[in-house]
Amino acid sequence: MLAEATPQDIVDFYKNAMSVKVWEPGMAMVQGNKGALIFKKAKRQLVFKGKGQGDPSMINVTIINQRKG
């Protein structure tokens, strides 16, 4: 998905939005034109990655389900 936002804007937005949805925040970082943010809830992880300069930036979202083993 594309957004008219910098990687820092993307990280800040999802950090606030997902905390309201009761996802536990994990690692968050922004370095240059890349940003990443991880959340955990039950046995799931949600990973947001942003790349670009805001004109527009690409956002990738990945959901990881952990199986019982």
Protein Blocks (a to p, Z undefined) as FASTA:
>chain_A
ZZdddfklmmmmmmmmmmmnopacdddddehjaccddddehjbccddddedehiacdddd
dddddddZZ
